[in-house]
C-alpha cells in the first residue's frame, strides 16, 4: 500500500515500494499517473507542469511522464515535439 507524501491543487505524490507515484487529480488515475524513482524528480515534473515549461532533460521516460500527467493540450504538443526529436 502506498502513502501520500505530497499534495497541491492538481497533483498528489505517493511513496510506493519502488519509488514514487505522481497522480494528476484532474485526470483519472489510469491515464493520469506516472512512476519515478526519486522525490526530487516528482517535484521537478510538477513544477514544469504547473509553469508549463519545457524540460532540459531529453530522457524519453521523463518526457512521456510529462505527457501522462499533462492536461493542457498546447503544453502537450510542445512536449510531443520534443519527444519526436528524441526518437
Protein Blocks (a to p, Z undefined) as FASTA:
>chain_A
ZZdfbdcfkbccdddfklcadddfkbcfklmcccdfbfklmmmmmmmmmnopacfblcfk
lmmmmmmmpccfklmmmmmmmmmmmZZ
